[in-house]
């Protein structure tokens, strides 16, 4: 079975609302159906958002049409997940298919 979704991690820099910090903008963001996880971060950016879509273009449209236009958003950086090795504590190892070629010897 193939994975039919594209997953992206989006780094977001935010101008927090006076008196409400990051909670107000976080609430607006986590209500989008595309958002699967949202975390307040320390370091170079404020929020980490995990987003799923059917295609990379669909995720790009989410960022450009829904996320980036929000008033408090200063910048975004989108990283597409190309391959998952481990998720939720489970190692995701592809099943090795047996070599079904016929052995030919001289």
Gaussian input, Z-matrix of N, CA and C with variables (Angstrom, degrees):
# hf/3-21g

backbone

0 1
 N
 C     1     B1
 C     2     B2     1     A1
 N     3     B3     2     A2     1     D1
 C     4     B4     3     A3     2     D2
 C     5     B5     4     A4     3     D3
 N     6     B6     5     A5     4     D4
 C     7     B7     6     A6     5     D5
 C     8     B8     7     A7     6     D6
 N     9     B9     8     A8     7     D7
 C    10    B10     9     A9     8     D8
 C    11    B11    10    A10     9     D9
 N    12    B12    11    A11    10    D10
 C    13    B13    12    A12    11    D11
 C    14    B14    13    A13    12    D12
 N    15    B15    14    A14    13    D13
 C    16    B16    15    A15    14    D14
 C    17    B17    16    A16    15    D15
 N    18    B18    17    A17    16    D16
 C    19    B19    18    A18    17    D17
 C    20    B20    19    A19    18    D18
 N    21    B21    20    A20    19    D19
 C    22    B22    21    A21    20    D20
 C    23    B23    22    A22    21    D21
 N    24    B24    23    A23    22    D22
 C    25    B25    24    A24    23    D23
 C    26    B26    25    A25    24    D24
 N    27    B27    26    A26    25    D25
 C    28    B28    27    A27    26    D26
 C    29    B29    28    A28    27    D27
 N    30    B30    29    A29    28    D28
 C    31    B31    30    A30    29    D29
 C    32    B32    31    A31    30    D30
 N    33    B33    32    A32    31    D31
 C    34    B34    33    A33    32    D32
 C    35    B35    34    A34    33    D33
 N    36    B36    35    A35    34    D34
 C    37    B37    36    A36    35    D35
 C    38    B38    37    A37    36    D36
 N    39    B39    38    A38    37    D37
 C    40    B40    39    A39    38    D38
 C    41    B41    40    A40    39    D39
 N    42    B42    41    A41    40    D40
 C    43    B43    42    A42    41    D41
 C    44    B44    43    A43    42    D42
 N    45    B45    44    A44    43    D43
 C    46    B46    45    A45    44    D44
 C    47    B47    46    A46    45    D45
 N    48    B48    47    A47    46    D46
 C    49    B49    48    A48    47    D47
 C    50    B50    49    A49    48    D48
 N    51    B51    50    A50    49    D49
 C    52    B52    51    A51    50    D50
 C    53    B53    52    A52    51    D51
 N    54    B54    53    A53    52    D52
 C    55    B55    54    A54    53    D53
 C    56    B56    55    A55    54    D54
 N    57    B57    56    A56    55    D55
 C    58    B58    57    A57    56    D56
 C    59    B59    58    A58    57    D57
 N    60    B60    59    A59    58    D58
 C    61    B61    60    A60    59    D59
 C    62    B62    61    A61    60    D60
 N    63    B63    62    A62    61    D61
 C    64    B64    63    A63    62    D62
 C    65    B65    64    A64    63    D63
 N    66    B66    65    A65    64    D64
 C    67    B67    66    A66    65    D65
 C    68    B68    67    A67    66    D66
 N    69    B69    68    A68    67    D67
 C    70    B70    69    A69    68    D68
 C    71    B71    70    A70    69    D69
 N    72    B72    71    A71    70    D70
 C    73    B73    72    A72    71    D71
 C    74    B74    73    A73    72    D72
 N    75    B75    74    A74    73    D73
 C    76    B76    75    A75    74    D74
 C    77    B77    76    A76    75    D75
 N    78    B78    77    A77    76    D76
 C    79    B79    78    A78    77    D77
 C    80    B80    79    A79    78    D78
 N    81    B81    80    A80    79    D79
 C    82    B82    81    A81    80    D80
 C    83    B83    82    A82    81    D81
 N    84    B84    83    A83    82    D82
 C    85    B85    84    A84    83    D83
 C    86    B86    85    A85    84    D84
 N    87    B87    86    A86    85    D85
 C    88    B88    87    A87    86    D86
 C    89    B89    88    A88    87    D87
 N    90    B90    89    A89    88    D88
 C    91    B91    90    A90    89    D89
 C    92    B92    91    A91    90    D90
 N    93    B93    92    A92    91    D91
 C    94    B94    93    A93    92    D92
 C    95    B95    94    A94    93    D93
 N    96    B96    95    A95    94    D94
 C    97    B97    96    A96    95    D95
 C    98    B98    97    A97    96    D96
 N    99    B99    98    A98    97    D97
 C   100   B100    99    A99    98    D98
 C   101   B101   100   A100    99    D99
 N   102   B102   101   A101   100   D100
 C   103   B103   102   A102   101   D101
 C   104   B104   103   A103   102   D102
 N   105   B105   104   A104   103   D103
 C   106   B106   105   A105   104   D104
 C   107   B107   106   A106   105   D105
 N   108   B108   107   A107   106   D106
 C   109   B109   108   A108   107   D107
 C   110   B110   109   A109   108   D108
 N   111   B111   110   A110   109   D109
 C   112   B112   111   A111   110   D110
 C   113   B113   112   A112   111   D111
 N   114   B114   113   A113   112   D112
 C   115   B115   114   A114   113   D113
 C   116   B116   115   A115   114   D114
 N   117   B117   116   A116   115   D115
 C   118   B118   117   A117   116   D116
 C   119   B119   118   A118   117   D117
 N   120   B120   119   A119   118   D118
 C   121   B121   120   A120   119   D119
 C   122   B122   121   A121   120   D120
 N   123   B123   122   A122   121   D121
 C   124   B124   123   A123   122   D122
 C   125   B125   124   A124   123   D123
 N   126   B126   125   A125   124   D124
 C   127   B127   126   A126   125   D125
 C   128   B128   127   A127   126   D126
 N   129   B129   128   A128   127   D127
 C   130   B130   129   A129   128   D128
 C   131   B131   130   A130   129   D129
 N   132   B132   131   A131   130   D130
 C   133   B133   132   A132   131   D131
 C   134   B134   133   A133   132   D132
 N   135   B135   134   A134   133   D133
 C   136   B136   135   A135   134   D134
 C   137   B137   136   A136   135   D135
 N   138   B138   137   A137   136   D136
 C   139   B139   138   A138   137   D137
 C   140   B140   139   A139   138   D138
 N   141   B141   140   A140   139   D139
 C   142   B142   141   A141   140   D140
 C   143   B143   142   A142   141   D141
 N   144   B144   143   A143   142   D142
 C   145   B145   144   A144   143   D143
 C   146   B146   145   A145   144   D144
 N   147   B147   146   A146   145   D145
 C   148   B148   147   A147   146   D146
 C   149   B149   148   A148   147   D147
 N   150   B150   149   A149   148   D148
 C   151   B151   150   A150   149   D149
 C   152   B152   151   A151   150   D150
 N   153   B153   152   A152   151   D151
 C   154   B154   153   A153   152   D152
 C   155   B155   154   A154   153   D153
 N   156   B156   155   A155   154   D154
 C   157   B157   156   A156   155   D155
 C   158   B158   157   A157   156   D156
 N   159   B159   158   A158   157   D157
 C   160   B160   159   A159   158   D158
 C   161   B161   160   A160   159   D159
 N   162   B162   161   A161   160   D160
 C   163   B163   162   A162   161   D161
 C   164   B164   163   A163   162   D162
 N   165   B165   164   A164   163   D163
 C   166   B166   165   A165   164   D164
 C   167   B167   166   A166   165   D165
 N   168   B168   167   A167   166   D166
 C   169   B169   168   A168   167   D167
 C   170   B170   169   A169   168   D168
 N   171   B171   170   A170   169   D169
 C   172   B172   171   A171   170   D170
 C   173   B173   172   A172   171   D171
 N   174   B174   173   A173   172   D172
 C   175   B175   174   A174   173   D173
 C   176   B176   175   A175   174   D174
 N   177   B177   176   A176   175   D175
 C   178   B178   177   A177   176   D176
 C   179   B179   178   A178   177   D177
 N   180   B180   179   A179   178   D178
 C   181   B181   180   A180   179   D179
 C   182   B182   181   A181   180   D180
 N   183   B183   182   A182   181   D181
 C   184   B184   183   A183   182   D182
 C   185   B185   184   A184   183   D183
 N   186   B186   185   A185   184   D184
 C   187   B187   186   A186   185   D185
 C   188   B188   187   A187   186   D186
 N   189   B189   188   A188   187   D187
 C   190   B190   189   A189   188   D188
 C   191   B191   190   A190   189   D189
 N   192   B192   191   A191   190   D190
 C   193   B193   192   A192   191   D191
 C   194   B194   193   A193   192   D192
 N   195   B195   194   A194   193   D193
 C   196   B196   195   A195   194   D194
 C   197   B197   196   A196   195   D195
 N   198   B198   197   A197   196   D196
 C   199   B199   198   A198   197   D197
 C   200   B200   199   A199   198   D198
 N   201   B201   200   A200   199   D199
 C   202   B202   201   A201   200   D200
 C   203   B203   202   A202   201   D201
 N   204   B204   203   A203   202   D202
 C   205   B205   204   A204   203   D203
 C   206   B206   205   A205   204   D204
 N   207   B207   206   A206   205   D205
 C   208   B208   207   A207   206   D206
 C   209   B209   208   A208   207   D207
 N   210   B210   209   A209   208   D208
 C   211   B211   210   A210   209   D209
 C   212   B212   211   A211   210   D210
 N   213   B213   212   A212   211   D211
 C   214   B214   213   A213   212   D212
 C   215   B215   214   A214   213   D213
 N   216   B216   215   A215   214   D214
 C   217   B217   216   A216   215   D215
 C   218   B218   217   A217   216   D216
 N   219   B219   218   A218   217   D217
 C   220   B220   219   A219   218   D218
 C   221   B221   220   A220   219   D219
 N   222   B222   221   A221   220   D220
 C   223   B223   222   A222   221   D221
 C   224   B224   223   A223   222   D222
 N   225   B225   224   A224   223   D223
 C   226   B226   225   A225   224   D224
 C   227   B227   226   A226   225   D225
 N   228   B228   227   A227   226   D226
 C   229   B229   228   A228   227   D227
 C   230   B230   229   A229   228   D228
 N   231   B231   230   A230   229   D229
 C   232   B232   231   A231   230   D230
 C   233   B233   232   A232   231   D231
 N   234   B234   233   A233   232   D232
 C   235   B235   234   A234   233   D233
 C   236   B236   235   A235   234   D234
 N   237   B237   236   A236   235   D235
 C   238   B238   237   A237   236   D236
 C   239   B239   238   A238   237   D237
 N   240   B240   239   A239   238   D238
 C   241   B241   240   A240   239   D239
 C   242   B242   241   A241   240   D240
 N   243   B243   242   A242   241   D241
 C   244   B244   243   A243   242   D242
 C   245   B245   244   A244   243   D243
 N   246   B246   245   A245   244   D244
 C   247   B247   246   A246   245   D245
 C   248   B248   247   A247   246   D246
 N   249   B249   248   A248   247   D247
 C   250   B250   249   A249   248   D248
 C   251   B251   250   A250   249   D249
 N   252   B252   251   A251   250   D250
 C   253   B253   252   A252   251   D251
 C   254   B254   253   A253   252   D252
 N   255   B255   254   A254   253   D253
 C   256   B256   255   A255   254   D254
 C   257   B257   256   A256   255   D255
 N   258   B258   257   A257   256   D256
 C   259   B259   258   A258   257   D257
 C   260   B260   259   A259   258   D258
 N   261   B261   260   A260   259   D259
 C   262   B262   261   A261   260   D260
 C   263   B263   262   A262   261   D261
 N   264   B264   263   A263   262   D262
 C   265   B265   264   A264   263   D263
 C   266   B266   265   A265   264   D264
 N   267   B267   266   A266   265   D265
 C   268   B268   267   A267   266   D266
 C   269   B269   268   A268   267   D267
 N   270   B270   269   A269   268   D268
 C   271   B271   270   A270   269   D269
 C   272   B272   271   A271   270   D270
 N   273   B273   272   A272   271   D271
 C   274   B274   273   A273   272   D272
 C   275   B275   274   A274   273   D273
 N   276   B276   275   A275   274   D274
 C   277   B277   276   A276   275   D275
 C   278   B278   277   A277   276   D276
 N   279   B279   278   A278   277   D277
 C   280   B280   279   A279   278   D278
 C   281   B281   280   A280   279   D279
 N   282   B282   281   A281   280   D280
 C   283   B283   282   A282   281   D281
 C   284   B284   283   A283   282   D282
 N   285   B285   284   A284   283   D283
 C   286   B286   285   A285   284   D284
 C   287   B287   286   A286   285   D285
 N   288   B288   287   A287   286   D286
 C   289   B289   288   A288   287   D287
 C   290   B290   289   A289   288   D288
 N   291   B291   290   A290   289   D289
 C   292   B292   291   A291   290   D290
 C   293   B293   292   A292   291   D291
 N   294   B294   293   A293   292   D292
 C   295   B295   294   A294   293   D293
 C   296   B296   295   A295   294   D294
 N   297   B297   296   A296   295   D295
 C   298   B298   297   A297   296   D296
 C   299   B299   298   A298   297   D297
 N   300   B300   299   A299   298   D298
 C   301   B301   300   A300   299   D299
 C   302   B302   301   A301   300   D300
 N   303   B303   302   A302   301   D301
 C   304   B304   303   A303   302   D302
 C   305   B305   304   A304   303   D303
 N   306   B306   305   A305   304   D304
 C   307   B307   306   A306   305   D305
 C   308   B308   307   A307   306   D306
 N   309   B309   308   A308   307   D307
 C   310   B310   309   A309   308   D308
 C   311   B311   310   A310   309   D309
 N   312   B312   311   A311   310   D310
 C   313   B313   312   A312   311   D311
 C   314   B314   313   A313   312   D312
 N   315   B315   314   A314   313   D313
 C   316   B316   315   A315   314   D314
 C   317   B317   316   A316   315   D315

   B1=1.4637
   B2=1.5278
   B3=1.3099
   B4=1.4538
   B5=1.5172
   B6=1.3144
   B7=1.4555
   B8=1.5187
   B9=1.3243
   B10=1.4599
   B11=1.5219
   B12=1.3246
   B13=1.4563
   B14=1.5227
   B15=1.3196
   B16=1.4578
   B17=1.5240
   B18=1.3301
   B19=1.4612
   B20=1.5189
   B21=1.3240
   B22=1.4629
   B23=1.5177
   B24=1.3224
   B25=1.4561
   B26=1.5189
   B27=1.3076
   B28=1.4553
   B29=1.5223
   B30=1.3319
   B31=1.4656
   B32=1.5244
   B33=1.3234
   B34=1.4635
   B35=1.5221
   B36=1.3227
   B37=1.4637
   B38=1.5216
   B39=1.3323
   B40=1.4575
   B41=1.5281
   B42=1.3213
   B43=1.4673
   B44=1.5295
   B45=1.3384
   B46=1.4650
   B47=1.5239
   B48=1.3302
   B49=1.4667
   B50=1.5278
   B51=1.3161
   B52=1.4667
   B53=1.5298
   B54=1.3191
   B55=1.4629
   B56=1.5160
   B57=1.3178
   B58=1.4674
   B59=1.5175
   B60=1.3120
   B61=1.4598
   B62=1.5179
   B63=1.3116
   B64=1.4642
   B65=1.5234
   B66=1.3314
   B67=1.4630
   B68=1.5253
   B69=1.3101
   B70=1.4767
   B71=1.5261
   B72=1.3307
   B73=1.4719
   B74=1.5251
   B75=1.3318
   B76=1.4684
   B77=1.5184
   B78=1.3309
   B79=1.4706
   B80=1.5276
   B81=1.3068
   B82=1.4778
   B83=1.5198
   B84=1.3315
   B85=1.4604
   B86=1.5281
   B87=1.3409
   B88=1.4678
   B89=1.5243
   B90=1.3018
   B91=1.4688
   B92=1.5365
   B93=1.3242
   B94=1.4625
   B95=1.5322
   B96=1.3274
   B97=1.4689
   B98=1.5332
   B99=1.3126
   B100=1.4642
   B101=1.5344
   B102=1.3292
   B103=1.4665
   B104=1.5289
   B105=1.3384
   B106=1.4671
   B107=1.5261
   B108=1.3353
   B109=1.4684
   B110=1.5239
   B111=1.3317
   B112=1.4597
   B113=1.5188
   B114=1.3472
   B115=1.4597
   B116=1.5178
   B117=1.3379
   B118=1.4599
   B119=1.5217
   B120=1.3367
   B121=1.4563
   B122=1.5210
   B123=1.3163
   B124=1.4653
   B125=1.5214
   B126=1.3223
   B127=1.4628
   B128=1.5097
   B129=1.3197
   B130=1.4532
   B131=1.5209
   B132=1.3097
   B133=1.4660
   B134=1.5252
   B135=1.3249
   B136=1.4624
   B137=1.5251
   B138=1.3176
   B139=1.4638
   B140=1.5241
   B141=1.3265
   B142=1.4590
   B143=1.5228
   B144=1.3230
   B145=1.4579
   B146=1.5249
   B147=1.3262
   B148=1.4642
   B149=1.5169
   B150=1.3291
   B151=1.4591
   B152=1.5258
   B153=1.3257
   B154=1.4620
   B155=1.5134
   B156=1.3327
   B157=1.4523
   B158=1.5152
   B159=1.3175
   B160=1.4678
   B161=1.5244
   B162=1.3395
   B163=1.4607
   B164=1.5287
   B165=1.3389
   B166=1.4649
   B167=1.5239
   B168=1.3158
   B169=1.4619
   B170=1.5267
   B171=1.3140
   B172=1.4650
   B173=1.5321
   B174=1.3240
   B175=1.4665
   B176=1.5290
   B177=1.3357
   B178=1.4700
   B179=1.5313
   B180=1.3305
   B181=1.4678
   B182=1.5242
   B183=1.3344
   B184=1.4626
   B185=1.5271
   B186=1.3440
   B187=1.4679
   B188=1.5230
   B189=1.3313
   B190=1.4708
   B191=1.5279
   B192=1.3315
   B193=1.4677
   B194=1.5266
   B195=1.3324
   B196=1.4648
   B197=1.5265
   B198=1.3370
   B199=1.4557
   B200=1.5277
   B201=1.3098
   B202=1.4709
   B203=1.5309
   B204=1.3385
   B205=1.4781
   B206=1.5308
   B207=1.3307
   B208=1.4650
   B209=1.5321
   B210=1.3293
   B211=1.4622
   B212=1.5196
   B213=1.3151
   B214=1.4575
   B215=1.5263
   B216=1.3346
   B217=1.4675
   B218=1.5273
   B219=1.3378
   B220=1.4573
   B221=1.5231
   B222=1.3547
   B223=1.4615
   B224=1.5169
   B225=1.3341
   B226=1.4619
   B227=1.5243
   B228=1.3255
   B229=1.4663
   B230=1.5206
   B231=1.3244
   B232=1.4584
   B233=1.5177
   B234=1.3357
   B235=1.4618
   B236=1.5222
   B237=1.3358
   B238=1.4625
   B239=1.5222
   B240=1.3194
   B241=1.4630
   B242=1.5250
   B243=1.3173
   B244=1.4586
   B245=1.5225
   B246=1.3291
   B247=1.4594
   B248=1.5146
   B249=1.3312
   B250=1.4522
   B251=1.5278
   B252=1.3362
   B253=1.4530
   B254=1.5242
   B255=1.3307
   B256=1.4567
   B257=1.5182
   B258=1.3299
   B259=1.4622
   B260=1.5169
   B261=1.3354
   B262=1.4666
   B263=1.5253
   B264=1.3384
   B265=1.4518
   B266=1.5123
   B267=1.3182
   B268=1.4638
   B269=1.5220
   B270=1.3333
   B271=1.4612
   B272=1.5151
   B273=1.3078
   B274=1.4619
   B275=1.5294
   B276=1.3077
   B277=1.4531
   B278=1.5191
   B279=1.3249
   B280=1.4558
   B281=1.5128
   B282=1.3317
   B283=1.4611
   B284=1.5186
   B285=1.3322
   B286=1.4553
   B287=1.5117
   B288=1.3254
   B289=1.4617
   B290=1.5179
   B291=1.3248
   B292=1.4581
   B293=1.5277
   B294=1.3109
   B295=1.4592
   B296=1.5268
   B297=1.3266
   B298=1.4669
   B299=1.5188
   B300=1.3306
   B301=1.4571
   B302=1.5216
   B303=1.3211
   B304=1.4435
   B305=1.5329
   B306=1.3254
   B307=1.4505
   B308=1.5252
   B309=1.3174
   B310=1.4586
   B311=1.5130
   B312=1.3214
   B313=1.4649
   B314=1.5206
   B315=1.3561
   B316=1.4613
   B317=1.4996
   A1=108.05
   A2=117.57
   A3=121.13
   A4=110.38
   A5=114.61
   A6=121.04
   A7=107.86
   A8=116.72
   A9=120.52
   A10=112.73
   A11=117.11
   A12=119.08
   A13=110.68
   A14=114.22
   A15=122.76
   A16=106.21
   A17=116.44
   A18=120.94
   A19=108.89
   A20=116.00
   A21=121.29
   A22=109.16
   A23=114.80
   A24=121.72
   A25=106.81
   A26=116.69
   A27=121.55
   A28=109.06
   A29=115.35
   A30=121.66
   A31=106.99
   A32=116.46
   A33=120.14
   A34=110.13
   A35=115.83
   A36=121.66
   A37=106.74
   A38=115.56
   A39=121.79
   A40=110.52
   A41=116.03
   A42=121.82
   A43=105.68
   A44=118.72
   A45=120.38
   A46=111.96
   A47=115.95
   A48=121.66
   A49=109.70
   A50=116.45
   A51=121.78
   A52=109.60
   A53=115.32
   A54=121.34
   A55=114.55
   A56=118.02
   A57=120.82
   A58=112.83
   A59=116.88
   A60=120.03
   A61=111.98
   A62=115.31
   A63=121.12
   A64=113.12
   A65=117.46
   A66=120.88
   A67=113.50
   A68=117.38
   A69=120.95
   A70=111.60
   A71=117.07
   A72=119.30
   A73=110.35
   A74=117.80
   A75=120.56
   A76=110.61
   A77=116.35
   A78=120.01
   A79=111.39
   A80=117.47
   A81=120.09
   A82=110.67
   A83=115.84
   A84=120.08
   A85=111.52
   A86=118.37
   A87=118.55
   A88=113.43
   A89=118.14
   A90=120.75
   A91=112.95
   A92=118.21
   A93=120.28
   A94=109.42
   A95=116.56
   A96=121.58
   A97=112.38
   A98=117.60
   A99=121.56
   A100=112.58
   A101=116.74
   A102=121.87
   A103=109.55
   A104=115.41
   A105=121.58
   A106=111.72
   A107=117.65
   A108=121.54
   A109=108.22
   A110=115.67
   A111=121.99
   A112=108.21
   A113=116.25
   A114=120.90
   A115=110.18
   A116=116.48
   A117=122.47
   A118=106.48
   A119=116.71
   A120=121.84
   A121=111.30
   A122=115.69
   A123=121.05
   A124=106.01
   A125=116.68
   A126=118.91
   A127=113.12
   A128=116.22
   A129=122.69
   A130=115.90
   A131=118.68
   A132=121.36
   A133=108.50
   A134=117.05
   A135=121.45
   A136=114.24
   A137=116.35
   A138=120.95
   A139=110.42
   A140=115.10
   A141=122.13
   A142=106.67
   A143=115.85
   A144=120.79
   A145=108.74
   A146=116.57
   A147=121.13
   A148=107.30
   A149=115.14
   A150=121.78
   A151=109.06
   A152=116.40
   A153=121.45
   A154=109.73
   A155=115.21
   A156=121.92
   A157=108.96
   A158=116.10
   A159=120.42
   A160=111.65
   A161=116.90
   A162=121.80
   A163=108.92
   A164=115.75
   A165=120.01
   A166=109.91
   A167=116.93
   A168=120.78
   A169=110.94
   A170=117.12
   A171=120.37
   A172=110.79
   A173=117.17
   A174=120.97
   A175=110.01
   A176=116.27
   A177=120.24
   A178=110.67
   A179=117.14
   A180=120.15
   A181=111.34
   A182=117.09
   A183=119.72
   A184=109.83
   A185=115.72
   A186=119.81
   A187=110.64
   A188=117.44
   A189=120.29
   A190=113.66
   A191=117.57
   A192=120.17
   A193=114.48
   A194=117.36
   A195=120.23
   A196=113.54
   A197=116.98
   A198=120.22
   A199=113.06
   A200=117.33
   A201=121.51
   A202=114.11
   A203=119.78
   A204=119.02
   A205=115.68
   A206=118.72
   A207=119.69
   A208=109.45
   A209=115.99
   A210=122.54
   A211=114.73
   A212=118.91
   A213=122.23
   A214=114.26
   A215=117.75
   A216=121.08
   A217=109.90
   A218=116.02
   A219=121.33
   A220=111.75
   A221=116.91
   A222=120.54
   A223=110.14
   A224=114.83
   A225=121.39
   A226=109.03
   A227=115.71
   A228=122.34
   A229=106.35
   A230=116.36
   A231=121.79
   A232=110.52
   A233=115.22
   A234=122.53
   A235=108.13
   A236=117.31
   A237=121.03
   A238=109.84
   A239=116.47
   A240=121.42
   A241=107.36
   A242=115.89
   A243=121.32
   A244=112.61
   A245=116.68
   A246=120.57
   A247=108.03
   A248=116.33
   A249=121.60
   A250=108.48
   A251=115.77
   A252=121.61
   A253=112.34
   A254=115.99
   A255=121.37
   A256=107.72
   A257=115.62
   A258=119.61
   A259=109.56
   A260=116.03
   A261=122.17
   A262=111.95
   A263=116.71
   A264=121.69
   A265=115.31
   A266=117.34
   A267=121.37
   A268=109.27
   A269=115.60
   A270=120.79
   A271=108.30
   A272=116.25
   A273=122.19
   A274=108.59
   A275=116.65
   A276=121.52
   A277=108.58
   A278=114.90
   A279=119.06
   A280=109.62
   A281=115.18
   A282=120.55
   A283=108.91
   A284=115.99
   A285=119.37
   A286=108.43
   A287=115.51
   A288=119.28
   A289=108.42
   A290=116.71
   A291=119.08
   A292=111.08
   A293=115.41
   A294=121.07
   A295=107.49
   A296=115.83
   A297=120.50
   A298=113.24
   A299=116.11
   A300=118.20
   A301=109.89
   A302=115.79
   A303=120.66
   A304=109.66
   A305=116.42
   A306=120.99
   A307=108.90
   A308=115.74
   A309=121.23
   A310=107.37
   A311=115.61
   A312=119.25
   A313=109.46
   A314=117.93
   A315=120.55
   A316=112.98
   D1=130.69
   D2=-179.20
   D3=-95.34
   D4=150.95
   D5=178.58
   D6=-78.25
   D7=123.50
   D8=-175.57
   D9=-99.46
   D10=9.91
   D11=178.94
   D12=-119.99
   D13=156.75
   D14=175.37
   D15=-108.62
   D16=133.56
   D17=178.89
   D18=-113.86
   D19=137.65
   D20=177.95
   D21=-133.09
   D22=147.19
   D23=171.28
   D24=-107.27
   D25=127.75
   D26=-176.41
   D27=-117.02
   D28=122.80
   D29=174.00
   D30=-88.56
   D31=131.98
   D32=-176.81
   D33=-129.05
   D34=131.22
   D35=170.98
   D36=-100.61
   D37=134.76
   D38=-171.04
   D39=-129.92
   D40=146.12
   D41=168.10
   D42=-94.59
   D43=103.87
   D44=-175.62
   D45=-64.37
   D46=146.98
   D47=179.49
   D48=-73.88
   D49=137.31
   D50=179.41
   D51=-59.44
   D52=127.52
   D53=177.90
   D54=81.89
   D55=-10.89
   D56=-178.44
   D57=-124.35
   D58=-4.45
   D59=179.08
   D60=57.22
   D61=-135.07
   D62=-177.11
   D63=-92.37
   D64=-9.49
   D65=-173.54
   D66=-60.05
   D67=-41.70
   D68=-176.50
   D69=-63.87
   D70=-48.14
   D71=-179.79
   D72=-71.11
   D73=-34.90
   D74=177.98
   D75=-61.37
   D76=-41.20
   D77=179.16
   D78=-63.27
   D79=-39.48
   D80=177.68
   D81=-63.98
   D82=-40.46
   D83=-176.20
   D84=-72.37
   D85=-45.43
   D86=-174.67
   D87=-70.34
   D88=-10.15
   D89=177.08
   D90=-78.97
   D91=-15.15
   D92=176.71
   D93=-69.44
   D94=135.25
   D95=-179.49
   D96=-60.60
   D97=-30.66
   D98=-177.43
   D99=-68.97
   D100=-22.86
   D101=-175.50
   D102=-81.05
   D103=119.47
   D104=-179.96
   D105=-98.93
   D106=-26.33
   D107=177.87
   D108=-154.90
   D109=149.79
   D110=179.71
   D111=-146.03
   D112=128.43
   D113=-177.15
   D114=-133.92
   D115=140.48
   D116=169.24
   D117=-81.79
   D118=131.45
   D119=-172.21
   D120=-118.22
   D121=158.19
   D122=166.72
   D123=-99.77
   D124=160.54
   D125=176.32
   D126=107.68
   D127=-143.83
   D128=-169.99
   D129=-77.12
   D130=-13.21
   D131=177.07
   D132=-141.05
   D133=167.43
   D134=-171.84
   D135=-95.10
   D136=-45.65
   D137=-176.15
   D138=-122.82
   D139=143.88
   D140=172.80
   D141=-115.94
   D142=124.82
   D143=-176.84
   D144=-120.20
   D145=129.68
   D146=171.95
   D147=-100.84
   D148=125.03
   D149=-174.81
   D150=-124.94
   D151=144.24
   D152=173.90
   D153=-122.68
   D154=144.04
   D155=176.08
   D156=-149.30
   D157=171.98
   D158=179.40
   D159=-75.22
   D160=-30.55
   D161=-178.85
   D162=-143.08
   D163=166.74
   D164=175.18
   D165=-62.70
   D166=-36.89
   D167=179.41
   D168=-63.62
   D169=-38.97
   D170=178.18
   D171=-63.16
   D172=-41.86
   D173=177.24
   D174=-64.99
   D175=-42.52
   D176=178.90
   D177=-60.28
   D178=-40.46
   D179=177.83
   D180=-65.84
   D181=-36.78
   D182=176.31
   D183=-58.98
   D184=-46.94
   D185=-178.19
   D186=-64.26
   D187=-48.23
   D188=-174.48
   D189=-76.10
   D190=-32.25
   D191=-174.72
   D192=-96.35
   D193=-29.95
   D194=-175.03
   D195=-112.93
   D196=-45.67
   D197=-172.78
   D198=-82.02
   D199=-57.58
   D200=-175.50
   D201=-58.26
   D202=-35.45
   D203=-179.62
   D204=-71.17
   D205=-11.64
   D206=-179.62
   D207=-60.78
   D208=140.11
   D209=-173.19
   D210=-53.22
   D211=-41.85
   D212=-173.60
   D213=-82.67
   D214=-9.30
   D215=-175.83
   D216=-77.99
   D217=122.61
   D218=178.39
   D219=-93.78
   D220=-40.49
   D221=178.53
   D222=-161.90
   D223=159.78
   D224=176.61
   D225=-135.40
   D226=153.30
   D227=171.89
   D228=-138.61
   D229=119.57
   D230=-175.31
   D231=-102.93
   D232=130.99
   D233=178.74
   D234=-123.05
   D235=117.33
   D236=178.71
   D237=-84.14
   D238=135.82
   D239=176.98
   D240=-81.48
   D241=121.27
   D242=-177.36
   D243=-90.23
   D244=-35.99
   D245=179.65
   D246=-154.61
   D247=139.52
   D248=178.06
   D249=-104.91
   D250=130.63
   D251=178.49
   D252=-102.18
   D253=-33.94
   D254=179.90
   D255=-150.90
   D256=137.10
   D257=-179.28
   D258=-147.52
   D259=132.92
   D260=-179.21
   D261=52.25
   D262=38.34
   D263=178.22
   D264=80.98
   D265=0.25
   D266=-177.84
   D267=-108.14
   D268=126.78
   D269=176.27
   D270=-75.51
   D271=127.89
   D272=-177.51
   D273=-101.36
   D274=85.79
   D275=-178.35
   D276=-103.73
   D277=128.72
   D278=179.47
   D279=-68.49
   D280=140.96
   D281=176.90
   D282=-66.07
   D283=132.05
   D284=176.00
   D285=-80.58
   D286=129.21
   D287=178.40
   D288=-87.34
   D289=136.10
   D290=-179.77
   D291=-66.83
   D292=148.20
   D293=178.57
   D294=-76.36
   D295=111.48
   D296=-175.45
   D297=-96.66
   D298=12.50
   D299=178.13
   D300=-72.37
   D301=147.43
   D302=179.40
   D303=-76.83
   D304=134.78
   D305=178.37
   D306=-78.83
   D307=126.74
   D308=178.70
   D309=-118.39
   D310=125.95
   D311=179.11
   D312=-121.46
   D313=151.21
   D314=-177.95
   D315=-70.93

